[in-house]
Amino acid sequence: MIEFNNVYFSYDKEHTVLDGISFKIEKGESVGLIGANGAGKSSMLKVLLGLLPHDGEISVNGIKVCKQNLAEVRRVLGFVLQNSDNQMFMPTVLDDMMFGLCNYGMSKKDAEARVDEVLEQLDLVSLKNKYNHKISGGEKRMAAIATVLAMQPEVIIMDEPSVSLDPYNRRAVINVINRLEQTKIIASHDLDMIMETCTKVMLLSGGRIVAVGTTDEILRNKKLLEENRMELPFGIAAADR
């Protein structure tokens, strides 16, 4: 589904952000992308989406990520931004969910039917006609996920989906994520959320992938995490006391 082959990226000649990254993600996998601040997580996602240039090769569903193919690549990838206010810009949730569909040529009737289908799938029907400026941060995060899903991407990419959420809304977002059948890449510092939503983890440090394994293998390895400026998930640390 996704392949990086010896990928490099730098903002300048003296600061390499991604340093020869190679990996594969298979269809249907749910992959957590973890690492301390500055490890390269957000840059890796932006390179995958074609928002930043790169050296090396990246392919999505067999399509090479390059300027000429970006429209085709972005039909496969759905990106949920860290700040939902940067994603939800229309008056209502319905307006936002229909915007991209109508821009792709779908009739308003068919677009609204797609919206209803997605909201029902995620148990979010109550959000349909709500004004974006009147819903909570957690509701807006879930609406942003629904907006991306309405475009029917094959891969869902999320950057810090639980950031700034209270415990109730964080749990609601985790439940929504776990209902998604698409291939998922979730970049987060919230290792307890990664433990609940991902089956595989890639650990980045200094622009390199330093470990790949099952969620249990990586997130229960205290020595590995501490060597890379991270700590055990709270749930695991508390259970070990």
Secondary structure, 3 states (H helix, E strand, C coil): CEEEEEEEEEEECCEEEEEEEEEEECCCCEEEEECCCCCCHHHHHHHHCCCCCCEEEEEECCEECCHHHHHHHHHHEEEECCCHHHCCCCCEHHHHHHHHHHHCCCCHHHHHHHHHHHHHHCCCHHHCCCEHHHCCHHHHHHHHHHHHHCCCCCEEEEECCCCCCCHHHHHHHHHHHHHCCCEEEEECCCHHHHHHHCCEEEEEECCEEEEEEEHHHHHCCHHHHHHCCCCCCHHHHHHHC
